[in-house]
Amino acid sequence: MNPSNEWTAELPATESQEMTMAVRDQIEKDFGLMGFTFSQSNYPTLESILEELTQCIATLQTQHHSTWMKVVYRVDLTEKQYKFVQRMGGNTPENMAKAVVLREFQKVYTRKHLS
């Protein structure tokens, strides 16, 4: 497995466009505190969301830390998850973006299958 793609191991092997768009919408909802919206209306995969989300997170972490912490709370990353990602090394904003996408996927998936 390619180490840079290990984060996707928790995602289904094939994701529907509907699910990808639902995750994108959930991210926009949770990042709404700071007015973030994706520049594209259509993303082919969850991984394709990462670049733009990583840039947003990097800006939040460096310029608007208190807003970033509010977003972390809204996304519902646990303190344990947050600290784990911080200790991972490498590109922290990218790792945080991956954690956000995974958490948002979990929320959308659970809502879809339990409602």
C-alpha positions as CSV (number, residue, x, y, z in Angstrom):
1,M,0.0,0.0,0.0
2,N,1.3,3.5,-0.8
3,P,2.1,5.2,2.5
4,S,0.5,8.5,1.3
5,N,-2.8,6.7,0.8
6,E,-2.9,4.7,4.0
7,W,-5.4,7.1,5.4
8,T,-8.0,5.9,2.9
9,A,-7.9,2.4,4.3
10,E,-10.9,3.2,6.5
11,L,-12.9,4.4,3.5
12,P,-14.9,2.0,1.3
13,A,-13.0,0.7,-1.8
14,T,-15.5,2.4,-4.0
15,E,-17.3,5.6,-3.0
16,S,-20.4,6.9,-4.7
17,Q,-20.5,10.4,-6.1
18,E,-23.5,10.9,-3.8
19,M,-21.4,10.1,-0.8
20,T,-18.5,12.2,-1.9
21,M,-20.8,15.2,-2.4
22,A,-22.5,14.6,1.0
23,V,-19.1,14.6,2.7
24,R,-18.1,17.8,0.9
25,D,-21.4,19.4,2.0
26,Q,-20.8,18.3,5.6
27,I,-17.3,19.8,5.6
28,E,-18.7,23.1,4.2
29,K,-21.4,23.1,6.9
30,D,-18.9,22.5,9.7
31,F,-16.4,24.9,8.3
32,G,-19.2,27.5,7.9
33,L,-17.9,29.4,11.0
34,M,-15.3,31.0,8.8
35,G,-17.2,31.1,5.5
36,F,-15.3,28.3,3.8
37,T,-16.7,26.9,0.6
38,F,-15.0,24.6,-1.9
39,S,-14.1,26.2,-5.2
40,Q,-15.6,23.3,-7.2
41,S,-19.1,21.9,-7.0
42,N,-18.0,18.4,-8.0
43,Y,-15.1,16.3,-6.7
44,P,-14.5,12.8,-8.2
45,T,-13.2,11.3,-4.9
46,L,-12.8,12.2,-1.2
47,E,-9.1,12.4,-1.8
48,S,-9.5,15.1,-4.4
49,I,-11.0,17.4,-1.6
50,L,-7.7,17.3,0.4
51,E,-5.7,20.0,-1.4
52,E,-8.2,22.8,-0.9
53,L,-9.1,21.6,2.6
54,T,-5.4,21.4,3.6
55,Q,-4.9,25.0,2.5
56,C,-7.9,26.2,4.5
57,I,-6.7,24.3,7.6
58,A,-3.2,25.7,7.3
59,T,-4.5,29.3,7.1
60,L,-6.8,28.6,10.1
61,Q,-4.1,27.1,12.2
62,T,-1.6,30.0,11.6
63,Q,-3.9,33.0,11.4
64,H,-7.2,32.2,13.2
65,H,-6.3,29.6,15.8
66,S,-9.4,30.2,18.0
67,T,-11.7,29.7,15.0
68,W,-9.8,26.6,14.0
69,M,-10.4,25.1,17.5
70,K,-14.2,25.9,17.1
71,V,-14.1,24.1,13.8
72,V,-12.4,21.1,15.4
73,Y,-15.2,21.0,17.9
74,R,-17.9,21.2,15.2
75,V,-16.2,18.5,13.2
76,D,-16.2,16.4,16.4
77,L,-12.6,15.3,16.4
78,T,-11.8,14.0,19.8
79,E,-8.9,15.4,21.8
80,K,-7.2,12.0,21.4
81,Q,-7.6,12.1,17.6
82,Y,-6.4,15.7,17.5
83,K,-3.3,15.0,19.5
84,F,-2.6,11.9,17.6
85,V,-2.6,13.8,14.3
86,Q,-0.4,16.5,15.8
87,R,2.2,13.9,16.8
88,M,2.2,12.2,13.4
89,G,4.9,14.4,11.9
90,G,5.0,15.5,8.3
91,N,2.5,18.0,7.0
92,T,0.2,18.7,9.9
93,P,-2.5,20.6,8.0
94,E,-2.6,17.8,5.4
95,N,-2.9,15.2,8.2
96,M,-5.6,17.2,9.9
97,A,-7.5,17.5,6.5
98,K,-7.4,13.7,6.2
99,A,-8.7,13.3,9.8
100,V,-11.5,15.8,9.0
101,V,-12.5,13.9,5.8
102,L,-12.5,10.6,7.7
103,R,-14.6,12.0,10.5
104,E,-17.0,13.8,8.2
105,F,-17.4,10.5,6.2
106,Q,-18.2,8.7,9.4
107,K,-20.9,11.2,10.2
108,V,-22.5,11.1,6.7
109,Y,-22.3,7.3,6.5
110,T,-23.8,6.8,10.0
111,R,-26.6,9.3,9.2
112,K,-27.3,7.6,5.9
113,H,-27.4,4.0,7.3
114,L,-29.1,4.6,10.6
115,S,-31.9,7.0,9.6
